[in-house]
Amino acid sequence: MRLKNKVAIITGAGGGIGRAAALLFAQEGAKVVIHGRREANTRETYEMVRRISQEVIYELGDVRDEADMKRLVERAYDDFGSVDVLFNNVGVGYSSPYVLGPLVDIPTEDWDDVMNINLRSMYFTCKYALPIMMKQKSGAIINCSSINGVVGCGADSYTATKGAIIALTRQLAVDNGKYNIRVNTVSPGATETPMIEDLLDEQDFLDQWSNMPIKGIVEPIDIANAALFLACDESRFITGQNIVIDGGFTIS
């Protein structure tokens, strides 16, 4: 098992990529700490993971709230005795009620909320997880960005956060390598999650993605598999990197 006895916190685990990662990490022996905002969705993921392993807990909270994120990390440490993996997966995008772009059309409050959910939340989780990892002299942090952080895809506020996540990842990797803490990013292309479900009925969207070298839409398990690799010891000399999972969209 690639994550045997490792404690893994996963934010945004009520569905999509976070749920796929929670199930996969449990299958690989991790003690999983599930975080979500919605009780029903988060509880559903928890029950699914419990069919694989009893070593799972869940915590509800708002990633915009520092106290909630502090409590999440403290709960993981108090219940399981360490924090070995942090998968910062939470985020809002195309399915959200926020205006995402062009920039001149974005209300200030929408800009702030997207920043707070997508980027500031990672500041909170890292702020409280890193001291534990420093003390342990080990840890792996995986931050979920997007192809929007690599190439211009519109959605200006969303794109700004995703580019910032990649930059933050690089700096955290430099700062914390001396503690044997690795920090990497996964950047999904269009992934079959609730975030883009409305777009899957639009022919223009499907035509755009049909032009990539590998045809089709990315699935949550594809991202979870990349996160698993970056979380486990097989990637022990990989840090500060951005793994793009998009079927070749950004190179074509």
C-alpha positions, 0 to 999 in steps of 0.5 A: 500500500502506497500510503500505509498509515499516512494521515491525509487531509483532503479539502473539497471532498464532498464530490468530484476530485476530492471524493475520488482522492479520498477513496483512492487514498483509503484503498492505499492505506491512508487514514483519511480526513475528509473536509467539506462544507455541505453535510449531505455530500461530505457525509456521503463521501465519509460513508463510501470511504468507511466501506474501505477503511474504518480509519476515516473522519470528516470535518465540516467547515468553510474554507474562508474561515481561518478558525475552521481550517485550524480546527480541521488540521488540529482534528487530524493531528489529535485523532491520528497523531500526524499530518503526512499529506495535505491535498488542497483540492477545494475550489470554485469555478464555472459552476459557481454563482460568481461572475468570473470574467472578463475582469471589468465585469467582475463585481468586487465581492465576487473577485474577493470570494473567489480569491478567498475560496481558491487561494486564501484557503490554501494559506490557512491549511498550509499555515497550520499543517506545515508546523506539524510537518516541520516537526515530523521532518516529512510531508507532502502537500498537493495543491489543485490548480487548473490549466487556467493557471497555465494558459489563458482560458478566460474566467479572469478571477478564477485564472488569477487564483490558479496561476497564484497557486502554482507560484505559491507551490514553487515557493513553499517547495523552496522554503520547506525542502530542508524539512523533507516536505514536498509541495507540488501542484496538479492542474486538471483540464476540463474534468467531469465534475459538477463544476462543468456538468452544464458545459457538457451539453454545449457542442462548442465546448465539446468541439473544443476539447475534441481537438486535444491529442488524447480525446475525451474529458478528464475524469476525477480518478485521473486527477486522484491518481496524479495526487496519489503519486505526488503524495507517496514516497515514489515521488520523494525527489519531486517538488515544486512541480506542476503536473498538467492532466489535460490530454495534451490540450495545453500543448496543442 
